[in-house]
Amino acid sequence: MEPNRLSLGGLIFERQGKQIVLRSPEGSVETDLLGFLRGVKHLLTMGMDLEGEAELNGGFVFRVQGERVRLKLGRYTETFPLEDVAALFQRLATEWMVDP
């Protein structure tokens, strides 16, 4: 996968300058990269341990369900192992972080 494009299941994360395009089979949304990455870093800092759900920039929803995570973008929802989402978020936070 190219450095400005990461994916997990049917979800694609594409960096376009200071924006991120979040894509699913149901559609896409463009939002501020820095704001999205701040949300990702906050979840990583918390150890991906969250009661309830968190909504990041772009309406991207994250919800932990035991050892699995439900990710939602618009009407599209997909569930993944917690460690797969943590690995993706770690890559986003370290490789794509931009100066504020």
N, CA, C and O atoms as CSV, one atom per row, in Angstrom:
chain,resi,resn,atom,element,x,y,z
A,1,MET,N,N,0.856,-1.172,0.000
A,1,MET,CA,C,0.000,0.000,0.000
A,1,MET,C,C,0.901,1.233,0.000
A,1,MET,O,O,1.921,1.254,0.688
A,2,GLU,N,N,0.536,2.242,-0.755
A,2,GLU,CA,C,1.345,3.459,-0.835
A,2,GLU,C,C,1.305,4.235,0.478
A,2,GLU,O,O,0.346,4.101,1.238
A,3,PRO,N,N,2.342,5.056,0.764
A,3,PRO,CA,C,2.449,5.732,2.063
A,3,PRO,C,C,1.305,6.692,2.378
A,3,PRO,O,O,1.010,6.911,3.553
A,4,ASN,N,N,0.659,7.263,1.385
A,4,ASN,CA,C,-0.428,8.200,1.625
A,4,ASN,C,C,-1.792,7.529,1.591
A,4,ASN,O,O,-2.822,8.199,1.514
A,5,ARG,N,N,-1.792,6.213,1.649
A,5,ARG,CA,C,-3.051,5.462,1.574
A,5,ARG,C,C,-2.917,4.200,2.416
A,5,ARG,O,O,-2.058,3.359,2.151
A,6,LEU,N,N,-3.756,4.070,3.419
A,6,LEU,CA,C,-3.788,2.878,4.263
A,6,LEU,C,C,-5.210,2.334,4.242
A,6,LEU,O,O,-6.159,3.079,3.999
A,7,SER,N,N,-5.358,1.049,4.495
A,7,SER,CA,C,-6.703,0.476,4.508
A,7,SER,C,C,-6.832,-0.592,5.585
A,7,SER,O,O,-5.850,-1.162,6.060
A,8,LEU,N,N,-8.070,-0.835,5.942
A,8,LEU,CA,C,-8.420,-1.905,6.866
A,8,LEU,C,C,-9.802,-2.369,6.448
A,8,LEU,O,O,-10.775,-1.620,6.539
A,9,GLY,N,N,-9.880,-3.613,5.987
A,9,GLY,CA,C,-11.156,-4.109,5.481
A,9,GLY,C,C,-11.628,-3.236,4.330
A,9,GLY,O,O,-10.869,-2.966,3.399
A,10,GLY,N,N,-12.878,-2.795,4.389
A,10,GLY,CA,C,-13.440,-1.934,3.346
A,10,GLY,C,C,-13.203,-0.461,3.570
A,10,GLY,O,O,-13.710,0.360,2.805
A,11,LEU,N,N,-12.446,-0.094,4.599
A,11,LEU,CA,C,-12.175,1.305,4.909
A,11,LEU,C,C,-10.817,1.726,4.351
A,11,LEU,O,O,-9.826,1.011,4.502
A,12,ILE,N,N,-10.780,2.872,3.717
A,12,ILE,CA,C,-9.538,3.409,3.149
A,12,ILE,C,C,-9.297,4.783,3.753
A,12,ILE,O,O,-10.213,5.598,3.857
A,13,PHE,N,N,-8.058,5.029,4.149
A,13,PHE,CA,C,-7.621,6.291,4.734
A,13,PHE,C,C,-6.595,6.877,3.768
A,13,PHE,O,O,-5.523,6.304,3.575
A,14,GLU,N,N,-6.919,8.007,3.168
A,14,GLU,CA,C,-6.048,8.579,2.151
A,14,GLU,C,C,-5.650,10.002,2.538
A,14,GLU,O,O,-6.498,10.872,2.733
A,15,ARG,N,N,-4.354,10.210,2.642
A,15,ARG,CA,C,-3.826,11.534,2.986
A,15,ARG,C,C,-3.700,12.371,1.723
A,15,ARG,O,O,-3.107,11.950,0.730
A,16,GLN,N,N,-4.278,13.581,1.790
A,16,GLN,CA,C,-4.174,14.525,0.676
A,16,GLN,C,C,-3.765,15.872,1.256
A,16,GLN,O,O,-4.614,16.699,1.590
A,17,GLY,N,N,-2.459,16.086,1.373
A,17,GLY,CA,C,-1.941,17.310,1.971
A,17,GLY,C,C,-2.324,17.379,3.441
A,17,GLY,O,O,-1.968,16.491,4.215
A,18,LYS,N,N,-3.047,18.424,3.833
A,18,LYS,CA,C,-3.468,18.583,5.225
A,18,LYS,C,C,-4.883,18.079,5.455
A,18,LYS,O,O,-5.522,18.422,6.450
A,19,GLN,N,N,-5.365,17.264,4.530
A,19,GLN,CA,C,-6.693,16.657,4.631
A,19,GLN,C,C,-6.555,15.141,4.633
A,19,GLN,O,O,-5.559,14.590,4.165
A,20,ILE,N,N,-7.567,14.484,5.166
A,20,ILE,CA,C,-7.658,13.034,5.067
A,20,ILE,C,C,-9.007,12.709,4.439
A,20,ILE,O,O,-10.034,13.276,4.811
A,21,VAL,N,N,-8.985,11.791,3.485
A,21,VAL,CA,C,-10.216,11.312,2.872
A,21,VAL,C,C,-10.477,9.936,3.444
A,21,VAL,O,O,-9.650,9.033,3.316
A,22,LEU,N,N,-11.628,9.778,4.075
A,22,LEU,CA,C,-12.056,8.503,4.635
A,22,LEU,C,C,-13.044,7.897,3.654
A,22,LEU,O,O,-14.051,8.521,3.318
A,23,ARG,N,N,-12.764,6.681,3.193
A,23,ARG,CA,C,-13.621,6.038,2.188
A,23,ARG,C,C,-14.142,4.703,2.705
A,23,ARG,O,O,-13.464,3.983,3.437
A,24,SER,N,N,-15.370,4.402,2.298
A,24,SER,CA,C,-15.968,3.099,2.556
A,24,SER,C,C,-16.745,2.714,1.302
A,24,SER,O,O,-16.897,3.538,0.400
A,25,PRO,N,N,-17.242,1.477,1.225
A,25,PRO,CA,C,-18.070,1.104,0.083
A,25,PRO,C,C,-19.351,1.949,-0.036
A,25,PRO,O,O,-19.997,1.947,-1.084
A,26,GLU,N,N,-19.716,2.666,1.031
A,26,GLU,CA,C,-20.931,3.491,1.045
A,26,GLU,C,C,-20.675,4.942,0.649
A,26,GLU,O,O,-21.628,5.685,0.416
A,27,GLY,N,N,-19.404,5.366,0.567
A,27,GLY,CA,C,-19.116,6.751,0.231
A,27,GLY,C,C,-17.836,7.224,0.875
A,27,GLY,O,O,-17.055,6.425,1.390
A,28,SER,N,N,-17.620,8.547,0.843
A,28,SER,CA,C,-16.387,9.095,1.401
A,28,SER,C,C,-16.662,10.461,2.021
A,28,SER,O,O,-17.676,11.103,1.749
A,29,VAL,N,N,-15.714,10.882,2.871
A,29,VAL,CA,C,-15.766,12.186,3.509
A,29,VAL,C,C,-14.336,12.709,3.614
A,29,VAL,O,O,-13.400,11.946,3.854
A,30,GLU,N,N,-14.180,14.015,3.430
A,30,GLU,CA,C,-12.869,14.663,3.560
A,30,GLU,C,C,-12.903,15.534,4.809
A,30,GLU,O,O,-13.869,16.259,5.047
A,31,THR,N,N,-11.834,15.456,5.608
A,31,THR,CA,C,-11.779,16.235,6.843
A,31,THR,C,C,-10.341,16.638,7.147
A,31,THR,O,O,-9.405,16.192,6.484
A,32,ASP,N,N,-10.182,17.473,8.140
A,32,ASP,CA,C,-8.876,17.970,8.561
A,32,ASP,C,C,-8.014,16.834,9.112
A,32,ASP,O,O,-8.417,16.143,10.048
A,33,LEU,N,N,-6.836,16.645,8.535
A,33,LEU,CA,C,-5.936,15.562,8.944
A,33,LEU,C,C,-5.476,15.730,10.387
A,33,LEU,O,O,-5.506,14.773,11.160
A,34,LEU,N,N,-5.055,16.929,10.755
A,34,LEU,CA,C,-4.531,17.150,12.100
A,34,LEU,C,C,-5.586,16.844,13.163
A,34,LEU,O,O,-5.285,16.184,14.158
A,35,GLY,N,N,-6.806,17.313,12.965
A,35,GLY,CA,C,-7.875,17.031,13.926
A,35,GLY,C,C,-8.168,15.545,14.036
A,35,GLY,O,O,-8.376,15.030,15.135
A,36,PHE,N,N,-8.184,14.852,12.903
A,36,PHE,CA,C,-8.425,13.405,12.904
A,36,PHE,C,C,-7.313,12.688,13.657
A,36,PHE,O,O,-7.577,11.805,14.473
A,37,LEU,N,N,-6.059,13.072,13.380
A,37,LEU,CA,C,-4.929,12.418,14.037
A,37,LEU,C,C,-4.880,12.708,15.530
A,37,LEU,O,O,-4.443,11.859,16.307
A,38,ARG,N,N,-5.316,13.883,15.941
A,38,ARG,CA,C,-5.397,14.155,17.386
A,38,ARG,C,C,-6.350,13.172,18.059
A,38,ARG,O,O,-6.055,12.670,19.144
A,39,GLY,N,N,-7.479,12.894,17.432
A,39,GLY,CA,C,-8.423,11.915,17.976
A,39,GLY,C,C,-7.820,10.518,18.033
A,39,GLY,O,O,-7.994,9.800,19.018
A,40,VAL,N,N,-7.113,10.137,16.976
A,40,VAL,CA,C,-6.452,8.824,16.926
A,40,VAL,C,C,-5.412,8.728,18.044
A,40,VAL,O,O,-5.352,7.724,18.754
A,41,LYS,N,N,-4.594,9.771,18.199
A,41,LYS,CA,C,-3.562,9.754,19.243
A,41,LYS,C,C,-4.183,9.695,20.641
A,41,LYS,O,O,-3.643,9.045,21.536
A,42,HIS,N,N,-5.303,10.368,20.825
A,42,HIS,CA,C,-5.983,10.313,22.122
A,42,HIS,C,C,-6.439,8.885,22.430
A,42,HIS,O,O,-6.272,8.408,23.552
A,43,LEU,N,N,-7.009,8.212,21.448
A,43,LEU,CA,C,-7.434,6.822,21.651
A,43,LEU,C,C,-6.241,5.931,21.961
A,43,LEU,O,O,-6.337,5.054,22.820
A,44,LEU,N,N,-5.125,6.137,21.283
A,44,LEU,CA,C,-3.921,5.344,21.557
A,44,LEU,C,C,-3.405,5.619,22.962
A,44,LEU,O,O,-2.988,4.694,23.660
A,45,THR,N,N,-3.428,6.880,23.385
A,45,THR,CA,C,-2.976,7.256,24.726
A,45,THR,C,C,-3.830,6.576,25.793
A,45,THR,O,O,-3.330,6.175,26.843
A,46,MET,N,N,-5.112,6.455,25.509
A,46,MET,CA,C,-6.032,5.799,26.450
A,46,MET,C,C,-5.904,4.278,26.409
A,46,MET,O,O,-6.602,3.580,27.144
A,47,GLY,N,N,-5.030,3.764,25.566
A,47,GLY,CA,C,-4.863,2.323,25.452
A,47,GLY,C,C,-6.001,1.662,24.701
A,47,GLY,O,O,-6.249,0.467,24.863
A,48,MET,N,N,-6.701,2.447,23.871
A,48,MET,CA,C,-7.838,1.956,23.083
A,48,MET,C,C,-8.937,1.422,23.993
A,48,MET,O,O,-9.793,0.655,23.553
A,49,ASP,N,N,-8.914,1.825,25.251
A,49,ASP,CA,C,-9.894,1.364,26.239
A,49,ASP,C,C,-10.911,2.487,26.438
A,49,ASP,O,O,-10.610,3.502,27.066
A,50,LEU,N,N,-12.080,2.302,25.914
A,50,LEU,CA,C,-13.078,3.363,25.917
A,50,LEU,C,C,-14.442,2.771,26.198
A,50,LEU,O,O,-14.843,1.789,25.573
A,51,GLU,N,N,-15.152,3.369,27.140
A,51,GLU,CA,C,-16.542,2.988,27.362
A,51,GLU,C,C,-17.391,3.796,26.426
A,51,GLU,O,O,-17.218,5.010,26.322
A,52,GLY,N,N,-18.302,3.152,25.744
A,52,GLY,CA,C,-19.125,3.873,24.780
A,52,GLY,C,C,-18.382,4.013,23.468
A,52,GLY,O,O,-17.562,3.171,23.101
A,53,GLU,N,N,-18.685,5.097,22.769
A,53,GLU,CA,C,-18.035,5.287,21.485
A,53,GLU,C,C,-17.477,6.686,21.370
A,53,GLU,O,O,-17.892,7.602,22.080
A,54,ALA,N,N,-16.530,6.835,20.465
A,54,ALA,CA,C,-15.911,8.131,20.193
A,54,ALA,C,C,-16.146,8.452,18.724
A,54,ALA,O,O,-16.063,7.584,17.855
A,55,GLU,N,N,-16.442,9.722,18.473
A,55,GLU,CA,C,-16.587,10.177,17.091
A,55,GLU,C,C,-15.434,11.110,16.770
A,55,GLU,O,O,-15.273,12.158,17.396
A,56,LEU,N,N,-14.636,10.720,15.789
A,56,LEU,CA,C,-13.509,11.525,15.356
A,56,LEU,C,C,-13.952,12.451,14.233
A,56,LEU,O,O,-15.080,12.352,13.748
A,57,ASN,N,N,-13.065,13.352,13.818
A,57,ASN,CA,C,-13.366,14.247,12.696
A,57,ASN,C,C,-13.890,13.449,11.515
A,57,ASN,O,O,-13.468,12.316,11.284
A,58,GLY,N,N,-14.795,14.034,10.782
A,58,GLY,CA,C,-15.354,13.383,9.609
A,58,GLY,C,C,-16.499,12.442,9.924
A,58,GLY,O,O,-17.010,11.764,9.032
A,59,GLY,N,N,-16.913,12.394,11.198
A,59,GLY,CA,C,-18.004,11.492,11.573
A,59,GLY,C,C,-17.585,10.040,11.661
A,59,GLY,O,O,-18.430,9.147,11.620
A,60,PHE,N,N,-16.290,9.794,11.781
A,60,PHE,CA,C,-15.748,8.431,11.888
A,60,PHE,C,C,-15.940,7.957,13.329
A,60,PHE,O,O,-15.421,8.571,14.261
A,61,VAL,N,N,-16.681,6.867,13.508
A,61,VAL,CA,C,-17.053,6.393,14.846
A,61,VAL,C,C,-16.247,5.154,15.210
A,61,VAL,O,O,-16.077,4.238,14.406
A,62,PHE,N,N,-15.757,5.153,16.442
A,62,PHE,CA,C,-14.921,4.089,17.009
A,62,PHE,C,C,-15.626,3.569,18.259
A,62,PHE,O,O,-15.979,4.360,19.135
A,63,ARG,N,N,-15.841,2.249,18.362
A,63,ARG,CA,C,-16.469,1.672,19.554
A,63,ARG,C,C,-15.821,0.336,19.880
A,63,ARG,O,O,-15.812,-0.580,19.057
A,64,VAL,N,N,-15.277,0.233,21.091
A,64,VAL,CA,C,-14.662,-1.016,21.550
A,64,VAL,C,C,-15.764,-1.940,22.052
A,64,VAL,O,O,-16.657,-1.529,22.793
A,65,GLN,N,N,-15.676,-3.193,21.630
A,65,GLN,CA,C,-16.609,-4.230,22.068
A,65,GLN,C,C,-15.772,-5.442,22.475
A,65,GLN,O,O,-15.599,-6.380,21.697
A,66,GLY,N,N,-15.255,-5.406,23.710
A,66,GLY,CA,C,-14.366,-6.480,24.181
A,66,GLY,C,C,-13.042,-6.410,23.450
A,66,GLY,O,O,-12.356,-5.389,23.504
A,67,GLU,N,N,-12.673,-7.479,22.769
A,67,GLU,CA,C,-11.414,-7.534,22.022
A,67,GLU,C,C,-11.611,-7.152,20.557
A,67,GLU,O,O,-10.729,-7.372,19.727
A,68,ARG,N,N,-12.767,-6.583,20.248
A,68,ARG,CA,C,-13.063,-6.173,18.879
A,68,ARG,C,C,-13.445,-4.695,18.871
A,68,ARG,O,O,-13.875,-4.145,19.886
A,69,VAL,N,N,-13.284,-4.070,17.722
A,69,VAL,CA,C,-13.610,-2.657,17.562
A,69,VAL,C,C,-14.551,-2.514,16.374
A,69,VAL,O,O,-14.315,-3.066,15.299
A,70,ARG,N,N,-15.613,-1.765,16.594
A,70,ARG,CA,C,-16.542,-1.453,15.504
A,70,ARG,C,C,-16.186,-0.069,14.981
A,70,ARG,O,O,-16.167,0.903,15.735
A,71,LEU,N,N,-15.906,0.013,13.687
A,71,LEU,CA,C,-15.628,1.279,13.029
A,71,LEU,C,C,-16.792,1.589,12.101
A,71,LEU,O,O,-17.293,0.715,11.395
A,72,LYS,N,N,-17.215,2.855,12.114
A,72,LYS,CA,C,-18.386,3.242,11.335
A,72,LYS,C,C,-18.097,4.545,10.613
A,72,LYS,O,O,-17.565,5.488,11.198
A,73,LEU,N,N,-18.447,4.589,9.351
A,73,LEU,CA,C,-18.353,5.798,8.542
A,73,LEU,C,C,-19.651,5.911,7.757
A,73,LEU,O,O,-19.906,5.133,6.838
A,74,GLY,N,N,-20.462,6.883,8.129
A,74,GLY,CA,C,-21.785,6.993,7.508
A,74,GLY,C,C,-22.618,5.777,7.860
A,74,GLY,O,O,-22.748,5.426,9.032
A,75,ARG,N,N,-23.179,5.136,6.857
A,75,ARG,CA,C,-23.990,3.931,7.100
A,75,ARG,C,C,-23.165,2.647,7.118
A,75,ARG,O,O,-23.675,1.581,7.462
A,76,TYR,N,N,-21.896,2.751,6.749
A,76,TYR,CA,C,-21.039,1.564,6.660
A,76,TYR,C,C,-20.411,1.248,8.008
A,76,TYR,O,O,-19.830,2.124,8.649
A,77,THR,N,N,-20.528,0.005,8.436
A,77,THR,CA,C,-19.944,-0.456,9.701
A,77,THR,C,C,-19.175,-1.743,9.452
A,77,THR,O,O,-19.617,-2.617,8.706
A,78,GLU,N,N,-18.020,-1.844,10.090
A,78,GLU,CA,C,-17.228,-3.068,10.012
A,78,GLU,C,C,-16.538,-3.272,11.356
A,78,GLU,O,O,-16.156,-2.308,12.018
A,79,THR,N,N,-16.380,-4.539,11.757
A,79,THR,CA,C,-15.777,-4.877,13.040
A,79,THR,C,C,-14.454,-5.607,12.809
A,79,THR,O,O,-14.337,-6.466,11.934
A,80,PHE,N,N,-13.450,-5.234,13.631
A,80,PHE,CA,C,-12.096,-5.774,13.482
A,80,PHE,C,C,-11.535,-6.166,14.834
A,80,PHE,O,O,-12.019,-5.699,15.864
A,81,PRO,N,N,-10.506,-7.029,14.846
A,81,PRO,CA,C,-9.788,-7.289,16.092
A,81,PRO,C,C,-9.145,-5.995,16.599
A,81,PRO,O,O,-8.642,-5.195,15.810
A,82,LEU,N,N,-9.165,-5.799,17.898
A,82,LEU,CA,C,-8.608,-4.609,18.523
A,82,LEU,C,C,-7.160,-4.365,18.101
A,82,LEU,O,O,-6.780,-3.225,17.834
A,83,GLU,N,N,-6.349,-5.422,18.038
A,83,GLU,CA,C,-4.937,-5.241,17.702
A,83,GLU,C,C,-4.739,-4.744,16.263
A,83,GLU,O,O,-3.769,-4.039,15.986
A,84,ASP,N,N,-5.646,-5.102,15.347
A,84,ASP,CA,C,-5.542,-4.617,13.967
A,84,ASP,C,C,-5.827,-3.116,13.890
A,84,ASP,O,O,-5.138,-2.383,13.180
A,85,VAL,N,N,-6.840,-2.669,14.621
A,85,VAL,CA,C,-7.172,-1.243,14.639
A,85,VAL,C,C,-6.060,-0.460,15.333
A,85,VAL,O,O,-5.685,0.620,14.876
A,86,ALA,N,N,-5.532,-0.998,16.436
A,86,ALA,CA,C,-4.437,-0.325,17.148
A,86,ALA,C,C,-3.215,-0.177,16.242
A,86,ALA,O,O,-2.565,0.868,16.255
A,87,ALA,N,N,-2.893,-1.203,15.458
A,87,ALA,CA,C,-1.743,-1.138,14.549
A,87,ALA,C,C,-1.962,-0.082,13.466
A,87,ALA,O,O,-1.044,0.673,13.143
A,88,LEU,N,N,-3.165,-0.024,12.905
A,88,LEU,CA,C,-3.478,0.989,11.902
A,88,LEU,C,C,-3.381,2.389,12.501
A,88,LEU,O,O,-2.759,3.273,11.912
A,89,PHE,N,N,-3.989,2.598,13.664
A,89,PHE,CA,C,-3.966,3.901,14.311
A,89,PHE,C,C,-2.543,4.319,14.654
A,89,PHE,O,O,-2.198,5.495,14.542
A,90,GLN,N,N,-1.711,3.363,15.072
A,90,GLN,CA,C,-0.313,3.678,15.383
A,90,GLN,C,C,0.421,4.156,14.136
A,90,GLN,O,O,1.198,5.109,14.198
A,91,ARG,N,N,0.179,3.502,13.014
A,91,ARG,CA,C,0.798,3.940,11.751
A,91,ARG,C,C,0.324,5.334,11.368
A,91,ARG,O,O,1.128,6.179,10.976
A,92,LEU,N,N,-0.977,5.578,11.480
A,92,LEU,CA,C,-1.514,6.903,11.164
A,92,LEU,C,C,-0.863,7.969,12.045
A,92,LEU,O,O,-0.442,9.016,11.553
A,93,ALA,N,N,-0.783,7.700,13.333
A,93,ALA,CA,C,-0.275,8.685,14.297
A,93,ALA,C,C,1.213,8.960,14.119
A,93,ALA,O,O,1.652,10.093,14.313
A,94,THR,N,N,1.990,7.957,13.756
A,94,THR,CA,C,3.436,8.163,13.651
A,94,THR,C,C,3.870,8.582,12.247
A,94,THR,O,O,4.767,9.414,12.107
A,95,GLU,N,N,3.263,8.032,11.225
A,95,GLU,CA,C,3.703,8.306,9.863
A,95,GLU,C,C,3.045,9.541,9.241
A,95,GLU,O,O,3.621,10.163,8.348
A,96,TRP,N,N,1.847,9.898,9.706
A,96,TRP,CA,C,1.108,10.980,9.061
A,96,TRP,C,C,1.010,12.236,9.898
A,96,TRP,O,O,0.442,13.224,9.433
A,97,MET,N,N,1.534,12.245,11.107
A,97,MET,CA,C,1.398,13.423,11.950
A,97,MET,C,C,2.056,14.618,11.289
A,97,MET,O,O,3.192,14.531,10.824
A,98,VAL,N,N,1.348,15.729,11.247
A,98,VAL,CA,C,1.871,16.957,10.668
A,98,VAL,C,C,2.028,17.997,11.762
A,98,VAL,O,O,1.382,17.901,12.806
A,99,ASP,N,N,2.864,18.972,11.539
A,99,ASP,CA,C,3.032,20.038,12.519
A,99,ASP,C,C,1.754,20.852,12.626
A,99,ASP,O,O,1.139,21.170,11.609
A,100,PRO,N,N,1.335,21.200,13.867
A,100,PRO,CA,C,0.116,21.993,14.016
A,100,PRO,C,C,0.245,23.384,13.449
A,100,PRO,O,O,-0.705,24.164,13.505
